[in-house]
């Protein structure tokens, strides 16, 4: 994320998504679960949708770069396509192809659905700058960032900083631990982030022991109202906030919030918020299909009825009521979609 150290917002950590928890009860490692998964309404982030016209660029970054498997294009029966268009708010007159990206040996890695529209659609972000609001990145836990970085550069991908970044974060007791991180500019003004935690700590997602590659295990957004996003995910989907840190030295400073499904050790959400004076003008393009970029997040839930009732009570826009489809990532699911406070499409599904 940069060359400076995050500083804990200790006071903010006392209130975690509607649960008041004594600091002494929090796990020392901020990536560890706070609440049990028992009874949780939603699981961790399990899917993402990327809309892009640059399939070769997507393949170079995600397949050649970090070793995901791409499949597709998938056949789209007319009945299935009608339901998908409803789910995504996709125009009737815009054909598309579907591909998937997945980490073959890690079932808990985020599965990506790539939608390739038949003609250009608006791009959500106009730059790769962090200060511009919009869907930002998919993140990959690795054992050896430097080795993968050399491969990424060899593929012609542009690193966002001159060198791989090495910095320190802190456990809750103040003990420092090392982070190695690198990010790259990929199609549609989004980023791909590599990250490794040192100091003997577990990575922030599962890693394949045979090759040291993991993820995607998290995704991040640049938002203008992190509190509203946190309220949505915590009170509609039962997520918990595990970190809220101010980056106070790197300019401009920003707040970074991580949200996790209860009991989960992967599939977390990162929310980055800058002060209004430090933000760069965005495109105003809605962060959802058919617009290009990271267009949706997908979550398994125990009860669609409960999720939609909670969403309705909080005035959340429901894009699609439940439909049954054969999703190329998850198989046969009963799935609905809603809009997060920043306009991001959020899919919620029950397995059939």
Buried (B, 14 or more C-beta within 10 A) or exposed (E): BBEBBBBBBEEBBEEBBEEEBEEEEBEEBBBBBBBEEEEBBBBBBBBBBBBBBBBEBBBBBBEBBBBBEBEBEBEBEEEBBBBBBBBBBBEEEBEBBBBBBBBEBBEBBBBBBBBBBEEEBEBBBBBBEBBBBBBBBBBBBBBBBBEBBEEBBEEEBEBBEEEBBBBBBBBBEEEEBEBBBBBBBBBBBBBBBBBBBEEEBEBBBBBBEEEBBBBBBBBBBBBBEBEEBBBBBBBBBBBBBBBBBBBBEBEEBBBBBBBBBBBBBBBBBBBBBBEEEEBBEBBEBBBBBBBBBBBBBBBBBBEBEBBBEBBEEEEBEEBBEBBEBEBBBBEEBBBBBBBBBBBBBBBBBBEE
